[in-house]
Amino acid sequence: MPDSKRKHLNEQSKFIPIMGMDVHYRVEGNGPDLILVHGTFSSLHTFEKWVSHFKKSYRVTSFDLPGFGYTGAQPDANYELDTYISFFEELFMKLNINECILAGNSLGGMLCWEFALRYQSRVKKMILIDAVGFLDQWTLPKPFFLARNPILAKLMKLWMPRFFLDKKVKEVYANPSKVTPAILDRYFDLFVGEKNHLSFVDIVKQELKDNSDRLTELKIPTLILWGKRDRWIPVKIATLFANTIPNAELIIYDNCGHVPMEEIPEETIRDVSLFLE
């Protein structure tokens, strides 16, 4: 791998073959399994502050989803929900993960609760962070609207300008001043530099079947974290999750956007620690 490709790897970074991909993942610490799943445009790096804290008490696994980060494109461009769930199954099997605590942001949050619906006995607790759910034409995450436009989708596959991605990254923060040049570089390198913007167009083409009505079946203790100033998924969706999942607790952060674990790591770590105890 060229040096430029190693820029965002560290000594914990490993690769494992799954479904025709070399999946980038990290396992850190010892204890009960805590799985962290990133969202759209993102990578495992979004949880680095959480990993630094929780690896003291947990075996923390983070990874780049198919179509993102260093994992890159799914060979068949198949990003259907069932394919992602099969990906989880194989990854967990290879990493010896049986029972676990699942935490996911945005698209990753949706994948967590969908996995929990199928394997409830394997999920001890769940943390949903500005998660996708309760979908209709008005509540699709903002980037999905853009990439489903045929003209914009074609342009996105031909060219993803740096200024456009920088703007999208700043949108997920309530306070854009917190978005450092290093953060912008990381998002650009892993989304455009690794050509994941091509995969994203394929991802949003998939029909997302909404199973949110089945959330009433979940008996898992669930913590819902949400930024009140989320520009991608409105805070009203947080209330729908809280009112639908029977054993759910909701925390809304007034001055935060779509990625609370990245924008306000100390506050979210405190609340998650209390929930896990």
Beta strands, then each sheet from edge to edge (+ up, - down):
strand 1: 14-18
strand 2: 21-28
strand 3: 33-37
strand 4: 59-63
strand 5: 100-105
strand 6: 123-129
strand 7: 222-227
strand 8: 248-253
sheet 1: 1+ 2- 4+ 3+ 5+ 6+ 7+ 8+
end
